[in-house]
Amino acid sequence: MDHETHSAATASTFDGTYLSYVHAYFRHVHRAYPFLDRQEILSNAKASTYLNIWSDNPDSIILGLVLSIGSTTLERAGKLSVYNRPNMVVPYTRILSRCLSSPGLKGLQILPLLSLYSLFDPKGISTWSMVGILTRQAVMLGLSRTTGLPRALNPPEAELSNRLFWSIFVLDRMLAVSVGHSVGLVDEGMDIPQPAMTVEEFTSSERTANASLLQLNRHIIQLRQLEHQILDSLHKRGQVNIESMTSVNRATVLGQLRSAIDDWYSTGCLVCLPEADNIPIHSTITWLNARYYNLLILLYYPCHFNNQAKHISSIELVGCIRKYFKYNYILLENRQLPLNYITLNRLIPACLALMHCFGVIQPRHFSAKLELSSCIDILRAFPEDWLPAHQAKQVVIEFLGIVMAHEAYAAAQLFDCSEANTIPLTSTTNLSFQKILTDMLGIAKSAFGPISCYLSISSLSDSGHISAPPLGASITDLEKGNEQLSTWDPANCYDFGFL
């Protein structure tokens, strides 16, 4: 905070408003990244003053970042107006310089917090670059192996160190899959046990809450492991390796991954709990559904691995994207959707994939029009300084216009609609479609870099995988399957009476 502009009153300790930022952090962010001692942070907050924030003391930097992240959580939940949000200017350069010049466990606590905050800051330093520094420091300091931990750590400290490693792991995997690149935290000898309860937590009055938090955290770890597995097995697999695989081999890989995704979802139903308000999101069934369909989009995303069954994948992929947009829109309505780089970076590939599917199927009636409108509303909700979000919004608006123009053209043709479900794009419509596809690829390239796996969709288009179907093609069993998929929902397969 720019304390020079404040009166002498700023030397007072934090009031209840600022402590609410700390509580918001621990009710939401801490569930996915439980590496801080809650009581220690609260004690520091109660003893600190506004003038202490961003001093050279690592504890004050950690507190400042917790306050900053907590305020973004309250703003997202509608508990804090953007106009009333404190003007906490995070000194990225000074914090990074300190962590690089004095590497240690405290620095490894600071860097994840700085990275998490930067996800909400369109004018901040690249999160990708900071997480790259973080992961290499973690390996260098021995955080990835039990033999690398300092012998002086007592059991609670050792457990917090384990949780710090898994928090870095989760952050690294989440960021890598959001941009379509390889992970940074790589150590074949990783042997750190997953987060577990300490004796103090087990014997405390909050034992049930602690157990629930760690169950949820392990489920999030499994999600990031599964995302990384899909990325490595399909999208980062070498071209020569893919070409040597038979269609049966590919189907086996896809089937195993689909089973793992469904198992993860089933387990998630057991950790979903009712919440008193909309500050936490990771334990909600809507968040679980959004993550489930995001996994399926990643599984069926147009790529060289999936190109042999492009029509089958396209039919199912449209249904997955529709559901993904639907649940994200529900999260937005409930003020549970973080408007940050992760959300934006997931929406862009989903839009690219939907455009690709439209080009492959070229249907008389495109079933995703309503969901495209939901996507537009989500992108519109980003603040004005999120330029890529608003650029993507404009492209999606143009895409929706092309879809509606194609449907109007198809309706005017003298084909029996009961016998013909597809019709080629006109040359004019195709030119407009190729332009917006190029525009969205440009946005993706700017966001992800030129070698992101999500950009492989452009080579599929260039090599002729988007081609006009036969004029007057009949409705196939696969398209009927898409109708079934559009009404199917994993939530319908489970009894949520316990929620």
JOBEL-V714017 format. One record per residue. N is the residue number from 1. RES is the residue in one letter. SS is DSSP state (H for helix, E for strand, L for the rest). Layout:
BEGIN
N/RES/SS
N/RES/SS
END
This chain:
BEGIN
1/M/L
2/D/L
3/H/H
4/E/H
5/T/H
6/H/L
7/S/L
8/A/H
9/A/H
10/T/H
11/A/H
12/S/L
13/T/E
14/F/L
15/D/L
16/G/H
17/T/H
18/Y/H
19/L/H
20/S/H
21/Y/H
22/V/H
23/H/H
24/A/H
25/Y/H
26/F/H
27/R/H
28/H/L
29/V/H
30/H/H
31/R/H
32/A/H
33/Y/L
34/P/L
35/F/L
36/L/L
37/D/L
38/R/H
39/Q/H
40/E/H
41/I/H
42/L/H
43/S/H
44/N/H
45/A/H
46/K/H
47/A/H
48/S/L
49/T/E
50/Y/H
51/L/H
52/N/H
53/I/L
54/W/L
55/S/L
56/D/L
57/N/L
58/P/H
59/D/H
60/S/H
61/I/H
62/I/H
63/L/H
64/G/H
65/L/H
66/V/H
67/L/H
68/S/H
69/I/H
70/G/H
71/S/H
72/T/H
73/T/H
74/L/H
75/E/H
76/R/H
77/A/L
78/G/L
79/K/L
80/L/L
81/S/L
82/V/L
83/Y/L
84/N/L
85/R/L
86/P/L
87/N/L
88/M/L
89/V/L
90/V/L
91/P/L
92/Y/H
93/T/H
94/R/H
95/I/H
96/L/H
97/S/H
98/R/H
99/C/H
100/L/H
101/S/H
102/S/L
103/P/L
104/G/L
105/L/H
106/K/H
107/G/H
108/L/H
109/Q/H
110/I/H
111/L/H
112/P/H
113/L/H
114/L/H
115/S/H
116/L/H
117/Y/H
118/S/H
119/L/L
120/F/L
121/D/L
122/P/L
123/K/L
124/G/L
125/I/L
126/S/L
127/T/H
128/W/H
129/S/H
130/M/H
131/V/H
132/G/H
133/I/H
134/L/H
135/T/H
136/R/H
137/Q/H
138/A/H
139/V/H
140/M/H
141/L/L
142/G/L
143/L/L
144/S/L
145/R/L
146/T/H
147/T/H
148/G/H
149/L/L
150/P/L
151/R/L
152/A/L
153/L/L
154/N/L
155/P/H
156/P/H
157/E/H
158/A/H
159/E/H
160/L/H
161/S/H
162/N/H
163/R/H
164/L/H
165/F/H
166/W/H
167/S/H
168/I/H
169/F/H
170/V/H
171/L/H
172/D/H
173/R/H
174/M/H
175/L/H
176/A/H
177/V/H
178/S/H
179/V/H
180/G/L
181/H/L
182/S/L
183/V/L
184/G/L
185/L/L
186/V/L
187/D/L
188/E/L
189/G/L
190/M/L
191/D/L
192/I/L
193/P/L
194/Q/L
195/P/L
196/A/L
197/M/L
198/T/L
199/V/H
200/E/H
201/E/H
202/F/H
203/T/H
204/S/L
205/S/L
206/E/L
207/R/H
208/T/H
209/A/H
210/N/H
211/A/H
212/S/H
213/L/H
214/L/H
215/Q/H
216/L/H
217/N/H
218/R/H
219/H/H
220/I/H
221/I/H
222/Q/H
223/L/H
224/R/H
225/Q/H
226/L/H
227/E/H
228/H/H
229/Q/H
230/I/H
231/L/H
232/D/H
233/S/H
234/L/H
235/H/H
236/K/L
237/R/L
238/G/L
239/Q/H
240/V/H
241/N/H
242/I/H
243/E/H
244/S/L
245/M/L
246/T/L
247/S/H
248/V/H
249/N/H
250/R/H
251/A/H
252/T/H
253/V/H
254/L/H
255/G/H
256/Q/H
257/L/H
258/R/H
259/S/H
260/A/H
261/I/H
262/D/H
263/D/H
264/W/H
265/Y/H
266/S/H
267/T/H
268/G/H
269/C/H
270/L/H
271/V/H
272/C/L
273/L/L
274/P/L
275/E/L
276/A/L
277/D/L
278/N/L
279/I/L
280/P/L
281/I/L
282/H/L
283/S/L
284/T/L
285/I/H
286/T/H
287/W/H
288/L/H
289/N/H
290/A/H
291/R/H
292/Y/H
293/Y/H
294/N/H
295/L/H
296/L/H
297/I/H
298/L/H
299/L/H
300/Y/H
301/Y/L
302/P/L
303/C/L
304/H/L
305/F/L
306/N/L
307/N/H
308/Q/H
309/A/H
310/K/H
311/H/H
312/I/H
313/S/H
314/S/H
315/I/H
316/E/H
317/L/H
318/V/H
319/G/H
320/C/H
321/I/H
322/R/H
323/K/H
324/Y/H
325/F/H
326/K/H
327/Y/H
328/N/H
329/Y/H
330/I/H
331/L/H
332/L/H
333/E/H
334/N/L
335/R/L
336/Q/L
337/L/L
338/P/L
339/L/L
340/N/L
341/Y/H
342/I/H
343/T/H
344/L/H
345/N/H
346/R/H
347/L/H
348/I/H
349/P/H
350/A/H
351/C/H
352/L/H
353/A/H
354/L/H
355/M/H
356/H/H
357/C/H
358/F/H
359/G/H
360/V/H
361/I/H
362/Q/L
363/P/E
364/R/L
365/H/L
366/F/L
367/S/L
368/A/L
369/K/H
370/L/H
371/E/H
372/L/H
373/S/H
374/S/H
375/C/H
376/I/H
377/D/H
378/I/H
379/L/H
380/R/H
381/A/H
382/F/L
383/P/L
384/E/L
385/D/L
386/W/L
387/L/H
388/P/H
389/A/H
390/H/H
391/Q/H
392/A/H
393/K/H
394/Q/H
395/V/H
396/V/H
397/I/H
398/E/H
399/F/H
400/L/H
401/G/H
402/I/H
403/V/H
404/M/H
405/A/H
406/H/H
407/E/H
408/A/H
409/Y/H
410/A/H
411/A/H
412/A/L
413/Q/L
414/L/L
415/F/L
416/D/L
417/C/L
418/S/L
419/E/L
420/A/L
421/N/L
422/T/E
423/I/L
424/P/L
425/L/L
426/T/L
427/S/H
428/T/H
429/T/H
430/N/H
431/L/H
432/S/H
433/F/H
434/Q/H
435/K/H
436/I/H
437/L/H
438/T/H
439/D/H
440/M/H
441/L/H
442/G/H
443/I/H
444/A/H
445/K/H
446/S/H
447/A/H
448/F/H
449/G/L
450/P/L
451/I/L
452/S/L
453/C/H
454/Y/H
455/L/H
456/S/H
457/I/H
458/S/H
459/S/H
460/L/H
461/S/H
462/D/H
463/S/L
464/G/L
465/H/L
466/I/L
467/S/L
468/A/L
469/P/L
470/P/L
471/L/L
472/G/L
473/A/L
474/S/L
475/I/L
476/T/L
477/D/H
478/L/H
479/E/H
480/K/H
481/G/H
482/N/H
483/E/H
484/Q/H
485/L/H
486/S/H
487/T/H
488/W/L
489/D/L
490/P/H
491/A/H
492/N/H
493/C/H
494/Y/L
495/D/L
496/F/L
497/G/L
498/F/L
499/L/L
END
